[in-house]
């Protein structure tokens, strides 16, 4: 019986890892433990990037969800040039760069 890996990342985010494990002779069980979705927020409660010296995103999903809310709630489609944006990892940085209209450079 092959070793078993239980993958608990949100649905749709285990594919590459599951394929790699399967190719290495493992059985990969995808059992998502989290569901990612943006929380509803009033426009008055949405933090604006121009009010901060630095904005740090902890995940690619967080960056995309925040930027979408910023665009939808405020109409702001450009990232303030004077406000650096940072991420905690390369995948998050790639996700941030993929957001159209936000010229964020990492």
TIDOTOR-541607 format. One record per residue (C-alpha): residue number from 1; x, y, z. Coordinates in pm, whole numbers, m for minus. Example, Ala and Ser with C-alpha at 12.3 -4.5 7.8 and 13.67 -1.06 7.14 Angstrom:
// TIDOTOR-541607
 num     c1     c2     c3
   1   1230   m450    780
   2   1367   m106    714
***
This chain:
// TIDOTOR-541607
 num     c1     c2     c3
   1      0      0      0
   2    146    339    m96
   3    199    611    163
   4    m92    853    194
   5    m75   1232    196
   6   m380   1427    310
   7   m393   1765    135
   8   m597   2023    324
   9   m545   2340    120
  10   m863   2501    m19
  11  m1036   2331   m312
  12   m857   2378   m641
  13   m519   2451   m480
  14   m381   2099   m439
  15   m353   1990   m802
  16     20   2030   m864
  17    115   1885   m527
  18   m125   1591   m569
  19     21   1516   m914
  20    376   1528   m783
  21    295   1300   m493
  22    113   1054   m719
  23    408   1050   m958
  24    632    972   m661
  25    419    672   m564
  26    201    835   m299
  27   m175    830   m268
  28   m298   1191   m240
  29   m629   1254    m68
  30   m767   1603   m119
  31   m971   1703    186
  32   m999   2083    184
  33  m1010   2220    538
  34  m1067   2584    439
  35  m1291   2780    208
  36  m1153   3109     82
  37  m1394   3395     15
  38  m1379   3768     70
  39  m1561   3909    367
  40  m1819   4175    296
  41  m1697   4519    396
  42  m1850   4865    390
  43  m1670   5122    179
  44  m1609   5332    491
  45  m1429   5040    658
  46  m1204   4948    365
  47   m844   5049    438
  48   m700   5259    158
  49   m340   5196     50
  50   m260   5568     34
  51   m317   5589    410
  52    m18   5360    480
  53    358   5366    435
  54    369   4999    330
  55    107   4735    248
  56    194   4368    301
  57    m18   4091    153
  58      3   3752    323
  59   m116   3553     21
  60   m197   3584   m344
  61   m562   3533   m264
  62   m554   3814     m8
  63   m396   4049   m262
  64   m646   3969   m536
  65   m947   3987   m303
  66   m837   4320   m154
  67   m761   4478   m491
  68  m1094   4362   m629
  69  m1278   4514   m331
  70  m1076   4835   m364
  71  m1173   4862   m731
  72  m1539   4772   m679
  73  m1602   4983   m368
  74  m1396   5292   m443
  75  m1339   5285   m817
  76   m964   5309   m750
  77   m786   5126  m1031
  78   m428   5244   m982
  79   m196   5156   m697
  80    m47   5472   m537
  81    311   5502   m663
  82    434   5626   m324
  83    307   5316   m138
  84    523   5004   m163
  85    343   4670   m165
  86    511   4356    m34
  87    424   3988    m14
  88    545   3701    199
  89    641   3475    m89
  90    709   3438   m458
  91    367   3288   m541
  92    195   3579   m368
  93    413   3825   m558
  94    320   3659   m889
  95    m49   3681   m801
  96    m12   4049   m716
  97    162   4124  m1045
  98   m119   3951  m1236
  99   m386   4197  m1119
 100   m471   4422  m1414
 101   m442   4796  m1360
 102   m226   4774  m1051
 103    130   4846  m1154
 104    277   4677   m851
 105    641   4582   m894
 106    811   4348   m651
***
